[in-house]
Amino acid sequence: MGLTLKNDDTNLSCLLYGAGDARFENRPLPVLNDPHDVLIRIAYVGVCGSDVHFWKHGGVTRRVSETQPIVMGHEASGVIQSVGSGVTRVRPGDRVAIEPGFPCRRCVRCKSGRYNLCGGMRFAADPPRTHGALCRVFKAPEDFVYKIPVSLSLQEAVLVEPLSVAVHGARLASVKPGQTVLVQGAGTIGLLAAAVSRAYGASTVVVTDVNQRKLDFARSFVDCETWLSSSSSSGGGGGGEGEGVTVSEDQATRMLAATTTTTTTTGPGGGFDVVLECTGVDAAIQMGLYAAAPGAVFVQIGMGRHSLLLPLGAMTEKEIVVKTAFRYGAGDYDTALALLEAGKVSVRQMISSIVPFERAVEAWEKTMRGEGVKNLIAGVQ
């Protein structure tokens, strides 16, 4: 992987050609063909789990290839460099967070306000047709860039993207003051889901994970209780059908006994009013459903396997409302920025490292090894 010299007339970019095959290339600068588009000089790009999956496997559902490489990166911040003739929301020099998915605006999903479900969505670093933001200059529609407050750094602005995922999940769950919330997974999304739940007035937040180090960080990051789940059941399933579910039920029982789970509906030990599942792991999903109170709302945020065994009897008897969350939608970025500006959520502590653009692979490798919480890549200098 060689780094070619940058040229201010070209767009130095980091492309992935396959698993473990990243290359730096000078590409043509984007052009403002649409009067409502803007060009952003990228300041920082964050690394998330999907980036690691791409680096390790070459993709998730669709893979990159030698003939169809992709510019990486979807968590990004930057400074407006130039604007189209019809742009009114921002101007050159504005510091912005970038919402990296651009819908068609015309389909029934878009027109009903659920543009995150648009079939024509162009999401950054989504092969084969949409390049990402790990480049010198990135183009976006003006309504998908958000001016950040003076109190927020460009490094912190990268975290607006995962924070919006957490906001979306908490909004679907309708987290209310006084409720008890179980957050499963102490990764970036789980930590932010816990912080958002607290900001929305949850009286108790319990965070679970199989990694004690992550739980230690969670306690320092947000006012929460923690529970170390058994790694032996983290994969779900087991020797026979239903065995993993039995283990998950036992985990839930022990966790409820050890944590503060007085709910607004059932009293002590009755389960959680809200479960925000951020792992996608079978056993964690099962445990969360067992730990939910009667009438609770369970929101699946983490992506998991195509199919799994669910405790349908327990779900039905407790009339649990099960929802799924995908990325973020209308108003979620605005809400995330409002929480940051008001100081109700802080992300500064989550930033673990910043590597230069030409060492982008180091950030992916760090994240793959589980080092740090959020590793950033600086823009082209």
Number of C-alpha atoms within 10 A of each C-alpha: 9 9 14 13 9 17 10 9 10 15 19 26 30 27 23 25 21 21 17 14 16 20 18 21 19 19 16 12 17 15 12 17 10 14 13 17 22 29 23 29 22 28 27 28 30 28 25 23 13 14 22 21 15 23 22 17 14 21 21 14 8 11 19 23 17 10 9 14 23 27 25 27 25 26 25 32 34 29 20 24 18 18 24 18 13 12 17 11 12 18 17 13 13 14 27 26 29 29 25 21 22 18 19 14 16 12 15 13 16 20 12 10 14 16 23 20 17 20 13 15 17 17 18 23 27 23 22 14 12 15 22 24 31 31 30 24 24 24 22 23 21 22 16 16 23 21 20 22 15 9 11 16 14 22 23 23 30 28 28 28 26 22 30 26 24 30 30 26 31 24 17 16 25 13 23 19 15 16 22 28 33 29 28 33 28 27 22 21 28 28 29 27 33 31 26 27 33 25 16 20 15 20 20 23 27 24 26 26 24 19 16 15 11 22 23 12 17 27 15 10 19 19 15 21 17 24 20 16 24 15 12 12 22 19 13 22 19 15 7 7 10 15 13 23 24 18 21 29 20 14 23 22 16 14 22 22 13 13 17 19 28 21 24 17 15 15 11 14 18 19 32 33 29 31 30 32 30 27 24 17 20 23 30 28 30 26 28 28 28 26 28 29 29 22 18 25 24 28 24 23 25 20 14 14 8 5 7 13 15 17 17 12 9 16 21 12 10 16 14 21 16 14 14 15 22 14 18 23 20 13 12 21 25 16 16 23 24 15 19 21 16 10 12 14 22 19 22 15 12 18 17 12 14 19 16 16 25 20 13 23 21 16 25 24 16 17 20 17 10 12 13 14 21 24 23 28 26 22 25 19 10
